[in-house]
């Protein structure tokens, strides 16, 4: 970007720039030493002006010492020299003091933010201020790197698509996978973290399946699909692919997010950030990809999308 001018740097040090410009200026200052020096000087001058005005006001209120009272005429028509200097200085910086104390223009309201709880609203606002949503440890813990094999592993003939490396809001998530040519049927099974079966095995001819019973919330699960192709079977995932892992969201968080969706279904930015912070990676991606480029916080959505997509490479 071009070098910011002094007006923009003044707004930056006062935290009065829009979120996208704040991030752009911050990125520029990280690589531009002259602009960093200008910003530091502007920030320091602003602080010094405020401190000076406070000191001068205090001096003007204090009684003049005897040495200064000697400058007054007998009728008291002369101001003490120090007080006169103080009044002149206060008048000189009055405009600066007003400029420094002027409130920053209010940012436009963000649809859906008011529907969140106080705690969740603060977290979403923190993401807006930071320029990207933070991801919870439980989501990051689902990420796994592919296994390293000594020999060449067999290339997968089809892949699982969802749910992968995510926390699902619903307790009966829809499982989806790619088709494989010539498959007669697919058998899907879901296991808990101890590799005990909890749903299925179920045999279907489509490439999607929803379990008939709800999965226990706030638990981690693994799943796999076996395709019957002629007389052979192909099971995925298979080494060196990582295990297909996901987690079902706890009931309180799911209910809170469902309430926001019901009240503000078009609030894609707020919903996407809240879902990302809750670990619902895939549902967050669906929402954040709907945020238009014209949105003032589009950059926040795009950065969060990139962060969530980075988890797809390893699961």
Secondary structure, DSSP 8 states (H G I E B T S, - for coil): -----HHHHHHHHTT-S-HHHHHHHHHHHHH-HHHHHHHHHHHHHHHHHHHHHHHHHHHHHS---HHHHTTS-TTS-S--HHHHHHHHHHHHHHHHHHHHHS--------TTGGGS-HHHHHHHHHHHHHTS----HHHHTT-------SS-----SS-EEES-SSEESSSS-EEEE---TTEEEEEEEEEETTS-EEEEEEEESSSEEE-SS---TT-EEEEEEEEEETTEEEEES-TTS---EEEE--HHHHHHHHHHHHH-TT-HHHHHHHHHHTT-HHHHHHHHTTS-TTSTTHHHHHHHHHHHHGGGS--
